[in-house]
Amino acid sequence: MELCAEALSKVLDIPPQDIQPSLRQIMAPFACRRRGVEMKIIAGEREPIPGATLRRALHNAHIWTDQLKTGETLKQVAARVGKTESYIRRITPLAFLSPRIQTAIMEGTQPVELTLESLVRTSLPLDWSVQEKLLRFA
């Protein structure tokens, strides 16, 4: 990667010609990963960052699944939480993710490309080892 001398000079408040060309070049291995509609550049070790949306969905999946187990209907759960039945139906399968995947989501160590959108669009098998392979945990 090569940094723009003019942009760097503005930030550092020095003339562009005073910046050594070798100091404007950064060389490091990286990987590009698709995350939803955006592309992420992954360089070096990443800090675990729990995603609020994914964590909230996993939490809700457990709550709603427990409510459905007690005999509440999908329509009742949806009405009470102000969501559509379709949304509840898409989120509740997250309660059946492998413990390893759920822990990674809660800790923020899941693969970068694993988003709520990618999870709900995936037909998740019940077998945990197959889930982990499918979602790049194995």
C-alpha positions in Angstrom: 0.0 0.0 0.0 1.3 3.4 -0.8 0.1 6.5 1.0 -0.6 9.7 -0.9 2.2 12.3 -0.2 -0.1 15.2 -0.6 -2.8 13.9 1.8 -0.1 12.8 4.3 1.6 16.2 4.1 -1.7 18.0 5.0 -2.2 15.7 8.0 1.4 16.1 9.2 1.6 19.8 8.2 4.9 19.3 6.3 5.8 19.7 2.6 5.2 16.6 0.5 8.8 16.6 -0.7 10.0 16.3 2.9 8.3 12.9 3.3 10.7 10.0 2.4 9.0 7.8 -0.3 9.9 4.6 1.6 8.0 5.9 4.7 4.8 6.2 2.5 4.9 2.5 1.7 3.4 -0.2 3.9 4.0 -3.8 3.1 2.0 -6.4 5.0 0.1 -9.6 4.1 -3.7 -9.2 4.2 -6.9 -10.9 3.1 -10.1 -9.5 1.7 -13.3 -10.8 3.2 -16.8 -10.0 2.1 -19.0 -9.0 5.0 -22.6 -8.4 3.8 -22.4 -5.8 1.0 -19.0 -4.4 2.1 -15.5 -5.7 1.7 -13.2 -5.9 4.7 -9.4 -5.9 4.6 -8.0 -8.1 7.3 -4.4 -7.5 8.1 -2.6 -9.0 11.1 -4.4 -10.2 14.2 -7.8 -8.6 14.7 -9.2 -7.6 18.0 -12.4 -9.5 19.0 -15.3 -7.1 18.5 -18.7 -8.5 19.5 -21.3 -7.3 17.0 -24.3 -5.8 18.8 -26.8 -6.9 16.1 -25.6 -10.5 16.0 -25.4 -10.8 19.8 -28.9 -9.3 20.2 -30.4 -11.6 17.6 -28.8 -14.7 19.3 -30.1 -13.5 22.7 -33.6 -13.0 21.2 -33.5 -16.3 19.5 -33.1 -18.1 22.9 -35.8 -16.0 24.5 -38.3 -16.5 21.7 -37.5 -20.2 21.4 -38.2 -20.6 25.1 -41.5 -18.8 24.7 -42.5 -21.0 21.8 -41.6 -24.1 23.8 -44.0 -23.0 26.6 -46.9 -23.1 24.1 -47.0 -19.4 23.0 -47.8 -19.1 19.3 -45.5 -17.4 16.7 -48.2 -14.8 16.3 -48.3 -14.0 20.0 -44.5 -13.7 20.3 -44.4 -11.5 17.2 -47.2 -9.2 18.5 -45.6 -8.9 22.0 -42.2 -7.9 20.7 -43.4 -5.8 17.8 -41.8 -7.9 15.0 -43.3 -9.8 12.1 -43.9 -13.6 12.3 -41.5 -13.9 9.4 -38.7 -12.2 11.4 -39.2 -14.4 14.4 -39.2 -17.4 12.2 -35.8 -16.4 10.6 -34.1 -15.5 14.0 -35.2 -18.5 16.2 -32.9 -21.1 14.4 -29.9 -19.2 15.8 -30.8 -20.8 19.2 -29.7 -24.1 17.7 -26.2 -23.0 16.6 -23.4 -25.1 18.0 -22.1 -23.9 21.4 -18.7 -23.1 19.7 -20.4 -20.8 17.2 -22.6 -19.1 19.8 -19.5 -18.5 22.1 -17.6 -17.0 19.2 -20.5 -14.7 18.4 -20.8 -13.5 22.1 -17.0 -13.0 22.3 -16.7 -11.3 18.8 -14.3 -14.0 17.5 -16.5 -15.3 14.7 -15.2 -15.1 11.2 -15.4 -11.6 9.8 -17.8 -12.6 7.0 -20.3 -14.1 9.5 -23.1 -11.6 9.8 -26.7 -11.9 10.9 -27.8 -11.6 7.2 -25.5 -14.4 6.2 -26.8 -16.6 9.0 -30.4 -16.1 8.3 -29.9 -16.7 4.6 -28.1 -20.0 5.2 -30.0 -23.2 5.6 -28.5 -24.3 8.9 -28.1 -28.1 9.4 -28.8 -29.3 13.0 -25.5 -31.2 13.1 -23.1 -29.0 14.9 -20.0 -30.3 13.2 -21.6 -29.6 9.8 -22.6 -26.1 10.9 -19.1 -25.4 12.0 -17.7 -26.5 8.6 -20.3 -24.6 6.7 -19.6 -21.4 8.7 -15.8 -21.8 8.6 -15.2 -22.8 12.2 -13.6 -26.1 11.4 
